[in-house]
């Protein structure tokens, strides 16, 4: 970002507690912490189930 870009940005910054604006200008509420935890756990679990790429396994094999 250049100095000119920064100078042209006159939007007020959002506070930490302000909800984001969604489609159509409606404000979204933040998801409860329990839902966020479940979503993060799901992504993490899915990542653990992914296969290790063959190229990476070949590199690991060269180390031993």
C-alpha positions as CSV (number, residue, x, y, z in Angstrom):
1,X,0.0,0.0,0.0
2,X,1.5,3.3,-1.0
3,X,1.2,6.6,1.0
4,X,-1.3,7.9,-1.6
5,X,-3.5,4.8,-1.1
6,X,-3.4,5.2,2.6
7,X,-4.3,8.9,2.4
8,X,-7.3,8.2,0.1
9,X,-8.8,5.7,2.6
10,X,-11.1,7.9,4.7
11,X,-13.2,5.1,6.1
12,X,-13.4,5.0,9.9
13,X,-11.8,2.0,11.5
14,X,-14.1,-0.5,13.2
15,X,-13.9,-1.1,16.9
16,X,-13.2,-4.6,18.2
17,X,-16.7,-5.0,19.5
18,X,-18.6,-3.8,16.4
19,X,-20.2,-6.5,14.2
20,X,-19.2,-6.8,10.6
21,X,-21.6,-5.7,7.8
22,X,-22.9,-8.5,5.7
23,X,-24.5,-8.6,2.2
24,X,-27.2,-6.0,1.7
25,X,-25.7,-3.7,4.5
26,X,-27.2,-5.8,7.3
27,X,-25.1,-6.3,10.3
28,X,-24.0,-9.8,11.2
29,X,-23.7,-11.0,14.7
30,X,-20.5,-12.7,15.8
31,X,-20.8,-16.5,16.1
32,X,-20.8,-17.8,19.7
33,X,-17.5,-19.1,20.9
34,X,-18.8,-22.6,21.0
35,X,-19.7,-22.5,17.3
36,X,-16.3,-21.1,16.4
37,X,-14.6,-23.8,18.4
38,X,-16.5,-26.5,16.6
39,X,-15.8,-25.0,13.2
40,X,-12.0,-24.7,14.0
41,X,-12.0,-28.3,15.3
42,X,-13.7,-29.5,12.1
43,X,-11.1,-27.8,9.9
44,X,-8.3,-29.1,12.0
45,X,-9.6,-32.7,11.9
46,X,-10.1,-32.6,8.2
47,X,-6.6,-31.4,7.7
48,X,-5.2,-34.3,9.8
49,X,-7.1,-36.8,7.6
50,X,-5.5,-35.4,4.4
51,X,-2.9,-37.6,2.7
52,X,0.7,-36.4,2.7
53,X,1.7,-35.5,-0.9
54,X,4.1,-38.0,-2.6
55,X,6.7,-35.3,-3.3
56,X,6.9,-34.5,0.4
57,X,7.1,-38.2,1.3
58,X,10.0,-38.5,-1.2
59,X,11.8,-35.6,0.5
60,X,11.3,-37.1,3.9
61,X,12.7,-40.4,2.6
62,X,15.9,-38.7,1.4
63,X,16.5,-37.4,4.9
64,X,16.8,-40.9,6.4
